[in-house]
Amino acid sequence: MKPNFTLRLRIFNLNCWGIPYLSKRRAERMKRLGDFLNMESFDLALLEEVWSEQDFQHLRQKLLPTYPAAHYFRSGIIGSGLCVFSKHPIQEFTQHVYTLNGYPYMVHHGDWFCGKAVGLLVLHLSGLVLNVYVTHLHAEYNRQKDIYLTHRVAQAWELAQFIHHTSKKADVVLLCGDLNLHPKDLGCRLLKEWTGLHDAYLETRDFKGSEEGCTMVPENCYVNQRELEPFPFGIRIDYVLYKAVSGFYISCKTLRTTTGHDPHSGSPLSDHEALMATLCVRHSPPQHPPSPTHGPEGSQLISVLKEAWRELDLGVAQARWWATFASYVIGLGLLLLAFLCALAAGGGVREVAILLWTPSVGLLLGAGAVYLFHMQEAKGLSGARAELQHVLGRAREAQDSGPESRPALLLGQQEGDGTEEQ
């Protein structure tokens, strides 16, 4: 490879808000999205919330001349909603469905039925191996009383671990998607600290778009204005994150967002704003050494790992409490059924016993389902907590031993910090 090698990548990311029968003007927005992507001709277009596979197929046909490679990630009952369109051949693809994704009895939120996941594409460009990840984490719904916080932290850790274990042979790592996390939220800090990924909005010097890079803004007519009342400029929950490894260096030359409307027609493409980044990868070393705060070593990593461990520990305790409560209900339900059977056998109040039989069985089955779900939740959170505990121990060892004898795990992560100083 030539010493002055440079690769330029244009990236597009959008949460499309494509819920069949519920999202406003869905078909018309999908048509305009296809027109826009054809006009701009990005290297990669990564989309979330394309819940209808029919919408994907329509986009696939429309974009085929410009983006010959495409993939739709299928999971769950409704689907992951994730898809990607590429100008370049896709060498490999796979996906990982998150272990925890909300509660099945919260039907009005619907996340549990979607099968939220992270999709991975492997591209080979000019001799480089590029790992591209697209994801969508659990929604927040209520920031003051966030019952899904633990699940979202667990998803962020699972995402970080998936990237960590699948990107070892990659030269460039790119993650795009709707994380449903504010920049300073625990899940976002955990993801960036452990993977070493860099935020395009914070790294670029050439930004144009909404205030503070927000990706849900009050100017957008599809946004629920009441949800944004505490945030006058909006919120930033969609990201382009990246890093380079193996001696390559990457920078974000430009970053653009839409500002509540389509750049061409004026009407919004979605209730989220689109992200459009231009990344440059080069082979030469940076002008200055990477900042010592980059990478997963040091006090910042230990602090965020501790915070995440405590959050998951609380989640485990809560899940076990619900499982215990459900087990008591099951016991009472069995006693009630035995009592009703005795009444029916006696013949005195047989009609009443038969009438109460059906709701009693329903209560028993419902409590059984709640018990099984929360036991599965407790085990999933316990597994993530154990991983965090192990990594936290290794990070403490690395901090105590000094740079001369850092564990290979942490050294490998630090060597992967190939973000160029702007």
Salt bridges, closest charged atoms under 4 A:
GLU28 OE1 - ARG25 NE 3.32
GLU28 OE2 - ARG32 NE 2.43
ASP35 OD2 - LYS31 NZ 3.54
ASP35 OD1 - LYS62 NZ 2.85
GLU40 OE1 - ARG10 NH2 3.22
GLU40 OE2 - HIS264 NE2 3.84
ASP43 OD1 - HIS88 NE2 2.79
GLU49 OE2 - HIS136 NE2 3.79
GLU53 OE2 - ARG74 NH2 2.39
ASP55 OD2 - ARG26 NE 2.63
ASP111 OD2 - LYS116 NZ 2.75
ASP111 OD2 - HIS138 ND1 3.72
GLU140 OE2 - ARG143 NH1 2.68
GLU140 OE2 - ARG152 NH2 3.71
ASP146 OD2 - ARG152 NH2 2.21
GLU158 OE2 - HIS96 NE2 2.63
ASP178 OD2 - HIS136 NE2 3.23
ASP178 OD2 - HIS272 NE2 3.83
ASP185 OD1 - ARG143 NH2 2.67
ASP199 OD2 - LYS192 NZ 3.74
ASP199 OD2 - ARG236 NH1 2.94
GLU203 OE2 - HIS198 ND1 3.44
ASP206 OD1 - ARG256 NH1 3.34
ASP238 OD1 - HIS272 ND1 2.86
ASP262 OD2 - ARG32 NH1 2.94
GLU297 OE1 - ARG406 NE 3.04
GLU307 OE2 - ARG189 NH2 3.05
ASP313 OD1 - ARG385 NH1 2.50
GLU377 OE2 - HIS151 NE2 2.67
GLU377 OE1 - HIS374 ND1 2.75
ASP417 OD1 - HIS198 NE2 3.20
ASP417 OD2 - HIS294 ND1 2.99
GLU420 OE2 - ARG282 NH2 2.75
